[in-house]
Amino acid sequence: MRMTVWHTVLCTDPAVTEWLLTGTHTGPFLLPGGQVLERTGRHVAVRGTSTCSVGNDKIISHRMYFDQLELYTQLGGRLAFDEQLSPCERRAED
C-alpha cells in the first residue's frame, strides 16, 4: 500500500490530513458481515481523512475515515438491498 498525502492542517486541534491510499488486493480482507474476501489482484485507490489530537507532546487520539463503499466497489462488491420497495412504499415509510 502507498499513502499520498494531499493536504495537512496542523494549526487546529485535531490536526487533519487528507490522503489517497493505493495498492493491490493481495490477501484476505475481512468484510463488515464477517465474510472474508480472498485475494482479487485488483488495484484500489481510496480517498480518506485522518484526524489526530495531541496533548503533552503525545498523540491522544487518531482516527481515519474513508468511504468503505468506494473500496468495496473497487474490489468487485456492490450495494444490495434485502427487498425492493416501490416509490410509493418508500414515501409511506418516511
N, C-alpha and C positions, 0 to 999 in steps of 0.2 A: 504494500500500500504506500501511496505517496500523498502527503498533505501539502497543498499550496495555500499559503495564507494570502488572502485578498486585502484585508483591511483589519487594523487593530486600533482600538481606542483605549488608551491606558490611563487617561486623566479622570476616569469615572470609577465608581465602585458599585457594581462589579466592572472589571475590565472586560471588554467584549472583542472577540475575534471572529471574523467571517472567513471561511475556508472552503476549499474544494478537495475532496478525498477521491483519489483514483486508484484503480488496481484491477486485478483479475481474480475472480472467484475460483480458488484452487483447493478449497477444503470444505468440510461440513459447516453449515450455517444454521443456527437454531432460529426457527420461526416463532412468531408470537403464540401460536396454538400448541407449541411443544414439539411440532414435527421438525425433522432435520432435513435440510435441503443439501443433497450431496453435490460435489464439485460440478459446476456447469462450464467452466472455462470462459465464461462471459466477462467482458470488460465492463466495469462500472465507474461512474462519475457522479458523486453525490455532494451537493452543497450543504453547508451547515454553519452553525454558530456555536461558539463556546463562551461561557461566562466564568470569570474567576474572581473570587473575593479574597483579599489579602489582609491580614492583621498581624502585627508584631513580626513583620518580615517573613511570614509563613502563609501558605495557601490554606484558607479556611474552608472554602468550597470551590468545586469545579464541576460545571455542568455542560454537557454537549447536547445540542438539539439539531435534528436533521429530519428530512421528510422520508419516513420509512416506506411510504408507497412508491416514492421515486426509486429507492433501492430495490424493492421487491419487483417492480415492473421491469427493471433492467435485468433482473435475474430470471425473468420469464413468468413471474407471478401476475395475477390480475385481481382486481377488486370484484368480489362476488357477494350477492345478497341472498339470504335464505329464501326469500319469496319476492315475487314481483308484484308491486301494487300499482293499480291504475292511478292516474292523476286525481280522480275524484276520491278514491280511498285515501290517498296521501293527504289531501286537504281535510278530510274528515278527522284524521288522526291529530292534526295540528290543533 
